[in-house]
Amino acid sequence: MFDVPWHVFVGAALVVGSLPLLAWSVGGSRRGSAVAASGQGITLDERQAHLRVGASDRLLLPAVRAMGRRVRRVTPRGWVEALDKRIRLAGSPPAWTLERSLALKVGLGTMLALAGYAGMRADVPTRVGLAVVAWAVGYAVPDVILHARGRERQKTILHELPDTLDQLTISVEAGLGFDAALSRVAASGTGALAEELARVLAEIKVGVPRTESLKRLLSRTDVQELRHFVLALQQAEQFGLPVARVLRIQSGELRTKRRQRAEETAMKIPVKIVFPLVLCIFPALFVVLLGPAMIRVARALL
C-alpha cells in the first residue's frame, strides 16, 4: 500500500527507539528513589524493597551497569575523567552515574549509527560516513546535556554566593562558630550552594578534616569566586587569622564583583542591539519614511 523502502522503516524505528532510552536514563532512577522514599522511608526487608522497583529498572539496570563497566575498560582514561568531572559539576545527579552515562553514550551512538546506515539509500561509503557521523552525534549527546546542567548549576552557585557569604559573616560575627554558622546557612538555603555546603557539613561530621572537605567542594564546582573564598579560609586557619574579619573582606569583594558584573552586562547591551537595529529596524523605518517619496519620484520621472 505504501511504496516506502524497508530500510527507511528500520532507520525510523531505531531513531524512535533511542528516545525512550534517553528518557529512561534521565528519569529511571528518580522513580526508584521515590519508591524507596515512600512508606515514610521504612523498608521491611530487602526482597520487598527490590520488588517495589519497577520491572523495567530490575531488568535494565543490571544490563546497563554491566555495559558501563565494559565500556569503561576500553574508554581512554582522559575521556572517563572528563566525563566524571562533567557529572560532578552537574551536581552528581542519581540518574547520571559514570557507568550509566558511558552506557548511554555508546547505546545512543550505536542506535543512531544503525539508523543512519539503514535509513539512507546511497552507496556504501556514503552510508558508512553517515553512520560514523550519527554515532559521534549520539555519543556526544550526554556530554552536551551534562555540560548544560553543569554550566547552569555553576551560574546558580555564583548568583547565590554573595548572599550566602553575607549570612555566614553575620552568623560568625554574632558569636557562632564557623561550623555552626555553616550549618545554619545550609539549613536556611534551598539552592545548589546550600546543597554543597550541606555535603561539606556531612563530610565534616563523619570525620573528614575541614580542609579536605573544602578541597572536595572545589572539585565539585568551577566558580572562581568560591575558590578564592575557600583559599582565604584555609589561609586564615593556617595562620590563625580571625575568621570573621576574613569573611567580612570576602563578602565586600563579592558584592563589588557582583556590581561590576551587572555594570559589564549593562555596557554590553548597546553593542548587542546594534545588529537587530541595523538589520531589522532600520530597513523597515527606511521603507516607511522613504517609500512614499521614492514612489512619487518614480512617477514624476516616468
BALOBA-1460 file (C-alpha; in Angstrom, 3 decimals):
// residues 302
<rec num="1" residu="m" x="0.000" y="0.000" z="0.000"/>
<rec num="2" residu="f" x="2.884" y="2.361" z="0.811"/>
<rec num="3" residu="d" x="5.837" y="2.395" z="-1.518"/>
<rec num="4" residu="v" x="8.451" y="3.008" z="1.170"/>
<rec num="5" residu="p" x="11.750" y="1.068" z="1.297"/>
<rec num="6" residu="w" x="12.293" y="-1.262" z="4.251"/>
<rec num="7" residu="h" x="15.455" y="0.461" z="5.385"/>
<rec num="8" residu="v" x="13.505" y="3.690" z="5.965"/>
<rec num="9" residu="f" x="11.251" y="1.847" z="8.414"/>
<rec num="10" residu="v" x="14.288" y="0.342" z="10.151"/>
<rec num="11" residu="g" x="16.005" y="3.709" z="10.470"/>
<rec num="12" residu="a" x="12.871" y="5.383" z="11.811"/>
<rec num="13" residu="a" x="12.360" y="2.567" z="14.331"/>
<rec num="14" residu="l" x="15.928" y="2.888" z="15.599"/>
<rec num="15" residu="v" x="15.655" y="6.668" z="15.967"/>
<rec num="16" residu="v" x="12.351" y="6.355" z="17.824"/>
<rec num="17" residu="g" x="13.823" y="3.583" z="19.967"/>
<rec num="18" residu="s" x="16.747" y="5.766" z="21.043"/>
<rec num="19" residu="l" x="14.416" y="8.396" z="22.524"/>
<rec num="20" residu="p" x="12.944" y="6.105" z="25.235"/>
<rec num="21" residu="l" x="16.492" y="5.037" z="26.080"/>
<rec num="22" residu="l" x="17.461" y="8.646" z="26.709"/>
<rec num="23" residu="a" x="14.267" y="9.337" z="28.673"/>
<rec num="24" residu="w" x="14.720" y="6.208" z="30.790"/>
<rec num="25" residu="s" x="18.338" y="7.080" z="31.559"/>
<rec num="26" residu="v" x="17.306" y="10.525" z="32.788"/>
<rec num="27" residu="g" x="14.243" y="9.580" z="34.785"/>
<rec num="28" residu="g" x="14.670" y="5.918" z="35.660"/>
<rec num="29" residu="s" x="16.463" y="6.342" z="38.960"/>
<rec num="30" residu="r" x="14.051" y="9.041" z="40.083"/>
<rec num="31" residu="r" x="11.245" y="6.508" z="40.185"/>
<rec num="32" residu="g" x="13.431" y="4.144" z="42.162"/>
<rec num="33" residu="s" x="14.383" y="6.804" z="44.676"/>
<rec num="34" residu="a" x="10.756" y="7.873" z="45.031"/>
<rec num="35" residu="v" x="9.708" y="4.298" z="45.703"/>
<rec num="36" residu="a" x="12.470" y="3.866" z="48.275"/>
<rec num="37" residu="a" x="11.340" y="7.047" z="49.979"/>
<rec num="38" residu="s" x="7.690" y="6.015" z="50.107"/>
<rec num="39" residu="g" x="6.111" y="4.437" z="53.132"/>
<rec num="40" residu="q" x="7.688" y="7.074" z="55.399"/>
<rec num="41" residu="g" x="11.140" y="5.853" z="54.417"/>
<rec num="42" residu="i" x="10.685" y="2.424" z="56.145"/>
<rec num="43" residu="t" x="11.633" y="-0.744" z="54.260"/>
<rec num="44" residu="l" x="10.544" y="-4.075" z="55.688"/>
<rec num="45" residu="d" x="13.109" y="-6.286" z="54.016"/>
<rec num="46" residu="e" x="15.440" y="-6.359" z="51.040"/>
<rec num="47" residu="r" x="13.152" y="-8.543" z="48.926"/>
<rec num="48" residu="q" x="10.198" y="-6.179" z="49.374"/>
<rec num="49" residu="a" x="12.356" y="-3.177" z="48.530"/>
<rec num="50" residu="h" x="13.583" y="-4.995" z="45.414"/>
<rec num="51" residu="l" x="10.036" y="-5.821" z="44.323"/>
<rec num="52" residu="r" x="8.914" y="-2.222" z="44.755"/>
<rec num="53" residu="v" x="11.283" y="-1.205" z="41.974"/>
<rec num="54" residu="g" x="9.751" y="-1.253" z="38.511"/>
<rec num="55" residu="a" x="10.227" y="-4.305" z="36.312"/>
<rec num="56" residu="s" x="11.971" y="-2.261" z="33.633"/>
<rec num="57" residu="d" x="14.512" y="-1.000" z="36.158"/>
<rec num="58" residu="r" x="15.111" y="-4.501" z="37.535"/>
<rec num="59" residu="l" x="15.795" y="-5.785" z="34.044"/>
<rec num="60" residu="l" x="17.624" y="-2.865" z="32.518"/>
<rec num="61" residu="l" x="19.744" y="-1.527" z="35.377"/>
<rec num="62" residu="p" x="21.963" y="-4.634" z="35.751"/>
<rec num="63" residu="a" x="22.484" y="-4.760" z="31.979"/>
<rec num="64" residu="v" x="23.308" y="-1.050" z="31.862"/>
<rec num="65" residu="r" x="25.779" y="-1.372" z="34.739"/>
<rec num="66" residu="a" x="27.494" y="-4.339" z="33.094"/>
<rec num="67" residu="m" x="27.663" y="-2.494" z="29.780"/>
<rec num="68" residu="g" x="29.018" y="0.615" z="31.515"/>
<rec num="69" residu="r" x="31.779" y="-1.378" z="33.225"/>
<rec num="70" residu="r" x="32.851" y="-2.924" z="29.924"/>
<rec num="71" residu="v" x="32.773" y="0.416" z="28.134"/>
<rec num="72" residu="r" x="34.830" y="1.990" z="30.911"/>
<rec num="73" residu="r" x="37.585" y="-0.591" z="30.445"/>
<rec num="74" residu="v" x="38.039" y="0.296" z="26.775"/>
<rec num="75" residu="t" x="37.457" y="4.050" z="27.044"/>
<rec num="76" residu="p" x="40.592" y="6.223" z="27.324"/>
<rec num="77" residu="r" x="41.276" y="7.360" z="30.851"/>
<rec num="78" residu="g" x="41.212" y="11.034" z="29.907"/>
<rec num="79" residu="w" x="37.708" y="10.698" z="28.445"/>
<rec num="80" residu="v" x="36.462" y="8.946" z="31.581"/>
<rec num="81" residu="e" x="37.948" y="11.634" z="33.838"/>
<rec num="82" residu="a" x="36.426" y="14.398" z="31.702"/>
<rec num="83" residu="l" x="33.001" y="12.738" z="31.879"/>
<rec num="84" residu="d" x="33.352" y="12.262" z="35.636"/>
<rec num="85" residu="k" x="34.168" y="15.962" z="36.006"/>
<rec num="86" residu="r" x="31.070" y="16.934" z="33.998"/>
<rec num="87" residu="i" x="28.942" y="14.745" z="36.253"/>
<rec num="88" residu="r" x="30.409" y="16.336" z="39.391"/>
<rec num="89" residu="l" x="29.891" y="19.847" z="38.038"/>
<rec num="90" residu="a" x="26.279" y="18.922" z="37.253"/>
<rec num="91" residu="g" x="25.753" y="18.022" z="40.920"/>
<rec num="92" residu="s" x="26.203" y="14.232" z="40.596"/>
<rec num="93" residu="p" x="22.528" y="13.544" z="39.772"/>
<rec num="94" residu="p" x="21.432" y="9.985" z="40.644"/>
<rec num="95" residu="a" x="20.338" y="9.334" z="37.064"/>
<rec num="96" residu="w" x="23.785" y="10.197" z="35.677"/>
<rec num="97" residu="t" x="26.272" y="7.876" z="37.285"/>
<rec num="98" residu="l" x="29.549" y="7.344" z="35.458"/>
<rec num="99" residu="e" x="28.844" y="3.819" z="34.263"/>
<rec num="100" residu="r" x="25.293" y="4.680" z="33.287"/>
<rec num="101" residu="s" x="26.445" y="7.712" z="31.305"/>
<rec num="102" residu="l" x="29.055" y="5.646" z="29.452"/>
<rec num="103" residu="a" x="26.457" y="3.008" z="28.595"/>
<rec num="104" residu="l" x="24.063" y="5.704" z="27.421"/>
<rec num="105" residu="k" x="26.697" y="7.299" z="25.196"/>
<rec num="106" residu="v" x="27.530" y="4.019" z="23.489"/>
<rec num="107" residu="g" x="23.883" y="2.925" z="23.259"/>
<rec num="108" residu="l" x="22.684" y="6.158" z="21.671"/>
<rec num="109" residu="g" x="25.666" y="6.276" z="19.350"/>
<rec num="110" residu="t" x="25.091" y="2.701" z="18.172"/>
<rec num="111" residu="m" x="21.362" y="3.172" z="17.592"/>
<rec num="112" residu="l" x="21.836" y="6.404" z="15.667"/>
<rec num="113" residu="a" x="24.647" y="4.855" z="13.624"/>
<rec num="114" residu="l" x="22.430" y="1.913" z="12.641"/>
<rec num="115" residu="a" x="19.596" y="4.308" z="11.846"/>
<rec num="116" residu="g" x="21.881" y="6.443" z="9.689"/>
<rec num="117" residu="y" x="23.202" y="3.419" z="7.821"/>
<rec num="118" residu="a" x="19.835" y="1.744" z="7.265"/>
<rec num="119" residu="g" x="17.769" y="4.865" z="6.702"/>
<rec num="120" residu="m" x="19.577" y="6.228" z="3.649"/>
<rec num="121" residu="r" x="19.594" y="4.940" z="0.087"/>
<rec num="122" residu="a" x="23.082" y="5.612" z="-1.224"/>
<rec num="123" residu="d" x="26.330" y="3.855" z="-1.940"/>
<rec num="124" residu="v" x="28.121" y="2.025" z="0.863"/>
<rec num="125" residu="p" x="30.877" y="4.624" z="1.550"/>
<rec num="126" residu="t" x="28.293" y="7.394" z="1.938"/>
<rec num="127" residu="r" x="26.183" y="5.299" z="4.279"/>
<rec num="128" residu="v" x="29.221" y="4.362" z="6.344"/>
<rec num="129" residu="g" x="30.237" y="8.021" z="6.614"/>
<rec num="130" residu="l" x="26.735" y="8.978" z="7.689"/>
<rec num="131" residu="a" x="26.758" y="6.183" z="10.270"/>
<rec num="132" residu="v" x="30.057" y="7.438" z="11.703"/>
<rec num="133" residu="v" x="28.701" y="10.982" z="11.957"/>
<rec num="134" residu="a" x="25.483" y="9.733" z="13.569"/>
<rec num="135" residu="w" x="27.468" y="7.649" z="16.063"/>
<rec num="136" residu="a" x="29.564" y="10.688" z="17.020"/>
<rec num="137" residu="v" x="26.415" y="12.772" z="17.500"/>
<rec num="138" residu="g" x="24.765" y="10.122" z="19.675"/>
<rec num="139" residu="y" x="27.962" y="9.651" z="21.678"/>
<rec num="140" residu="a" x="28.169" y="13.404" z="22.355"/>
<rec num="141" residu="v" x="24.518" y="13.957" z="23.368"/>
<rec num="142" residu="p" x="25.032" y="13.030" z="27.072"/>
<rec num="143" residu="d" x="28.108" y="15.277" z="27.188"/>
<rec num="144" residu="v" x="26.069" y="18.205" z="25.876"/>
<rec num="145" residu="i" x="23.301" y="17.596" z="28.426"/>
<rec num="146" residu="l" x="25.746" y="17.308" z="31.330"/>
<rec num="147" residu="h" x="27.669" y="20.376" z="30.188"/>
<rec num="148" residu="a" x="24.474" y="22.432" z="30.053"/>
<rec num="149" residu="r" x="23.413" y="21.232" z="33.503"/>
<rec num="150" residu="g" x="26.832" y="21.930" z="34.961"/>
<rec num="151" residu="r" x="27.022" y="25.410" z="33.474"/>
<rec num="152" residu="e" x="23.565" y="26.282" z="34.815"/>
<rec num="153" residu="r" x="24.483" y="24.917" z="38.240"/>
<rec num="154" residu="q" x="27.700" y="26.955" z="38.376"/>
<rec num="155" residu="k" x="25.778" y="30.102" z="37.431"/>
<rec num="156" residu="t" x="23.344" y="29.379" z="40.242"/>
<rec num="157" residu="i" x="26.182" y="28.941" z="42.732"/>
<rec num="158" residu="l" x="27.805" y="32.171" z="41.597"/>
<rec num="159" residu="h" x="24.500" y="34.011" z="41.970"/>
<rec num="160" residu="e" x="23.868" y="32.613" z="45.467"/>
<rec num="161" residu="l" x="27.411" y="33.044" z="46.790"/>
<rec num="162" residu="p" x="27.313" y="36.760" z="47.844"/>
<rec num="163" residu="d" x="24.089" y="36.412" z="49.857"/>
<rec num="164" residu="t" x="25.260" y="33.154" z="51.401"/>
<rec num="165" residu="l" x="28.548" y="34.718" z="52.408"/>
<rec num="166" residu="d" x="26.711" y="37.682" z="53.946"/>
<rec num="167" residu="q" x="24.628" y="35.298" z="56.065"/>
<rec num="168" residu="l" x="27.754" y="33.401" z="57.061"/>
<rec num="169" residu="t" x="29.513" y="36.631" z="58.057"/>
<rec num="170" residu="i" x="26.579" y="37.836" z="60.154"/>
<rec num="171" residu="s" x="26.323" y="34.457" z="61.912"/>
<rec num="172" residu="v" x="30.035" y="34.349" z="62.762"/>
<rec num="173" residu="e" x="30.060" y="37.955" z="63.973"/>
<rec num="174" residu="a" x="27.020" y="37.161" z="66.142"/>
<rec num="175" residu="g" x="29.110" y="34.642" z="68.066"/>
<rec num="176" residu="l" x="28.546" y="31.308" z="66.306"/>
<rec num="177" residu="g" x="31.437" y="29.060" z="65.395"/>
<rec num="178" residu="f" x="32.250" y="28.576" z="61.744"/>
<rec num="179" residu="d" x="30.752" y="25.065" z="61.566"/>
<rec num="180" residu="a" x="27.588" y="26.180" z="63.376"/>
<rec num="181" residu="a" x="27.245" y="29.201" z="61.084"/>
<rec num="182" residu="l" x="27.785" y="26.976" z="58.064"/>
<rec num="183" residu="s" x="25.090" y="24.619" z="59.332"/>
<rec num="184" residu="r" x="22.642" y="27.498" z="59.782"/>
<rec num="185" residu="v" x="23.314" y="28.839" z="56.291"/>
<rec num="186" residu="a" x="22.960" y="25.385" z="54.727"/>
<rec num="187" residu="a" x="19.691" y="24.764" z="56.587"/>
<rec num="188" residu="s" x="18.181" y="28.110" z="55.572"/>
<rec num="189" residu="g" x="19.169" y="27.827" z="51.887"/>
<rec num="190" residu="t" x="17.469" y="25.860" z="49.131"/>
<rec num="191" residu="g" x="19.744" y="26.171" z="46.091"/>
<rec num="192" residu="a" x="22.765" y="24.389" z="44.704"/>
<rec num="193" residu="l" x="25.198" y="26.178" z="47.021"/>
<rec num="194" residu="a" x="23.182" y="25.164" z="50.087"/>
<rec num="195" residu="e" x="23.338" y="21.548" z="48.908"/>
<rec num="196" residu="e" x="27.103" y="21.742" z="48.526"/>
<rec num="197" residu="l" x="27.508" y="23.299" z="51.982"/>
<rec num="198" residu="a" x="25.291" y="20.600" z="53.483"/>
<rec num="199" residu="r" x="27.514" y="17.995" z="51.858"/>
<rec num="200" residu="v" x="30.585" y="19.697" z="53.327"/>
<rec num="201" residu="l" x="28.997" y="19.568" z="56.789"/>
<rec num="202" residu="a" x="28.079" y="15.904" z="56.364"/>
<rec num="203" residu="e" x="31.682" y="15.074" z="55.461"/>
<rec num="204" residu="i" x="32.971" y="17.007" z="58.478"/>
<rec num="205" residu="k" x="30.564" y="15.146" z="60.780"/>
<rec num="206" residu="v" x="31.835" y="11.753" z="59.621"/>
<rec num="207" residu="g" x="35.418" y="12.732" z="60.396"/>
<rec num="208" residu="v" x="36.766" y="14.321" z="57.226"/>
<rec num="209" residu="p" x="39.022" y="17.305" z="58.050"/>
<rec num="210" residu="r" x="37.578" y="20.669" z="57.173"/>
<rec num="211" residu="t" x="40.432" y="21.456" z="54.791"/>
<rec num="212" residu="e" x="39.943" y="18.208" z="52.891"/>
<rec num="213" residu="s" x="36.173" y="18.719" z="52.755"/>
<rec num="214" residu="l" x="36.629" y="22.212" z="51.304"/>
<rec num="215" residu="k" x="39.044" y="20.808" z="48.701"/>
<rec num="216" residu="r" x="36.385" y="18.321" z="47.662"/>
<rec num="217" residu="l" x="33.944" y="21.205" z="47.390"/>
<rec num="218" residu="l" x="36.296" y="22.883" z="44.910"/>
<rec num="219" residu="s" x="36.487" y="19.673" z="42.866"/>
<rec num="220" residu="r" x="32.679" y="19.673" z="42.542"/>
<rec num="221" residu="t" x="32.429" y="23.320" z="41.487"/>
<rec num="222" residu="d" x="34.010" y="25.619" z="38.934"/>
<rec num="223" residu="v" x="33.350" y="29.065" z="40.399"/>
<rec num="224" residu="q" x="36.437" y="31.230" z="40.702"/>
<rec num="225" residu="e" x="34.973" y="33.396" z="43.491"/>
<rec num="226" residu="l" x="34.187" y="30.319" z="45.572"/>
<rec num="227" residu="r" x="37.739" y="29.085" z="45.047"/>
<rec num="228" residu="h" x="39.133" y="32.400" z="46.321"/>
<rec num="229" residu="f" x="36.839" y="32.207" z="49.360"/>
<rec num="230" residu="v" x="37.964" y="28.674" z="50.230"/>
<rec num="231" residu="l" x="41.643" y="29.559" z="49.812"/>
<rec num="232" residu="a" x="41.170" y="32.584" z="52.070"/>
<rec num="233" residu="l" x="39.572" y="30.368" z="54.733"/>
<rec num="234" residu="q" x="42.414" y="27.875" z="54.514"/>
<rec num="235" residu="q" x="45.000" y="30.619" z="54.896"/>
<rec num="236" residu="a" x="43.119" y="32.116" z="57.852"/>
<rec num="237" residu="e" x="43.020" y="28.727" z="59.556"/>
<rec num="238" residu="q" x="46.675" y="28.095" z="58.802"/>
<rec num="239" residu="f" x="47.989" y="31.444" z="60.093"/>
<rec num="240" residu="g" x="45.461" y="31.941" z="62.892"/>
<rec num="241" residu="l" x="43.679" y="34.983" z="61.454"/>
<rec num="242" residu="p" x="40.192" y="35.953" z="62.689"/>
<rec num="243" residu="v" x="37.617" y="34.164" z="60.568"/>
<rec num="244" residu="a" x="35.032" y="36.942" z="60.964"/>
<rec num="245" residu="r" x="37.429" y="39.506" z="59.500"/>
<rec num="246" residu="v" x="38.254" y="37.262" z="56.551"/>
<rec num="247" residu="l" x="34.566" y="36.667" z="55.909"/>
<rec num="248" residu="r" x="33.840" y="40.398" z="56.037"/>
<rec num="249" residu="i" x="36.584" y="41.140" z="53.487"/>
<rec num="250" residu="q" x="35.463" y="38.336" z="51.171"/>
<rec num="251" residu="s" x="31.845" y="39.459" z="51.439"/>
<rec num="252" residu="g" x="32.768" y="43.011" z="50.437"/>
<rec num="253" residu="e" x="34.818" y="41.787" z="47.487"/>
<rec num="254" residu="l" x="31.964" y="39.598" z="46.248"/>
<rec num="255" residu="r" x="29.481" y="42.465" z="46.436"/>
<rec num="256" residu="t" x="31.898" y="44.617" z="44.455"/>
<rec num="257" residu="k" x="32.361" y="41.904" z="41.829"/>
<rec num="258" residu="r" x="28.596" y="41.420" z="41.562"/>
<rec num="259" residu="r" x="28.134" y="45.136" z="40.933"/>
<rec num="260" residu="q" x="30.911" y="45.071" z="38.330"/>
<rec num="261" residu="r" x="29.304" y="42.116" z="36.548"/>
<rec num="262" residu="a" x="25.992" y="43.988" z="36.444"/>
<rec num="263" residu="e" x="27.729" y="47.056" z="35.008"/>
<rec num="264" residu="e" x="29.533" y="44.908" z="32.445"/>
<rec num="265" residu="t" x="26.255" y="43.333" z="31.356"/>
<rec num="266" residu="a" x="24.664" y="46.764" z="31.032"/>
<rec num="267" residu="m" x="27.575" y="48.026" z="28.924"/>
<rec num="268" residu="k" x="27.153" y="45.102" z="26.510"/>
<rec num="269" residu="i" x="23.550" y="45.992" z="25.704"/>
<rec num="270" residu="p" x="24.325" y="48.845" z="23.243"/>
<rec num="271" residu="v" x="26.706" y="46.606" z="21.312"/>
<rec num="272" residu="k" x="24.247" y="43.716" z="21.187"/>
<rec num="273" residu="i" x="21.404" y="45.935" z="20.000"/>
<rec num="274" residu="v" x="23.351" y="47.275" z="17.000"/>
<rec num="275" residu="f" x="22.768" y="44.235" z="14.769"/>
<rec num="276" residu="p" x="18.980" y="43.952" z="15.325"/>
<rec num="277" residu="l" x="18.763" y="47.726" z="14.884"/>
<rec num="278" residu="v" x="20.641" y="47.745" z="11.579"/>
<rec num="279" residu="l" x="19.188" y="44.553" z="10.116"/>
<rec num="280" residu="c" x="15.574" y="44.723" z="11.331"/>
<rec num="281" residu="i" x="14.523" y="48.179" z="12.496"/>
<rec num="282" residu="f" x="16.353" y="50.499" z="10.100"/>
<rec num="283" residu="p" x="15.158" y="48.785" z="6.871"/>
<rec num="284" residu="a" x="11.526" y="48.936" z="7.997"/>
<rec num="285" residu="l" x="11.988" y="52.565" z="9.056"/>
<rec num="286" residu="f" x="13.507" y="53.491" z="5.694"/>
<rec num="287" residu="v" x="10.648" y="51.805" z="3.860"/>
<rec num="288" residu="v" x="8.058" y="53.749" z="5.865"/>
<rec num="289" residu="l" x="9.837" y="57.108" z="5.587"/>
<rec num="290" residu="l" x="11.366" y="56.945" z="2.115"/>
<rec num="291" residu="g" x="8.894" y="54.614" z="0.398"/>
<rec num="292" residu="p" x="6.236" y="57.231" z="-0.482"/>
<rec num="293" residu="a" x="8.875" y="59.738" z="-1.577"/>
<rec num="294" residu="m" x="10.540" y="57.182" z="-3.852"/>
<rec num="295" residu="i" x="7.167" y="56.260" z="-5.378"/>
<rec num="296" residu="r" x="6.431" y="59.932" z="-6.157"/>
<rec num="297" residu="v" x="9.896" y="60.427" z="-7.653"/>
<rec num="298" residu="a" x="9.454" y="57.349" z="-9.830"/>
<rec num="299" residu="r" x="6.055" y="58.565" z="-11.054"/>
<rec num="300" residu="a" x="7.449" y="62.045" z="-11.816"/>
<rec num="301" residu="l" x="10.353" y="60.639" z="-13.801"/>
<rec num="302" residu="l" x="8.234" y="58.163" z="-15.714"/>
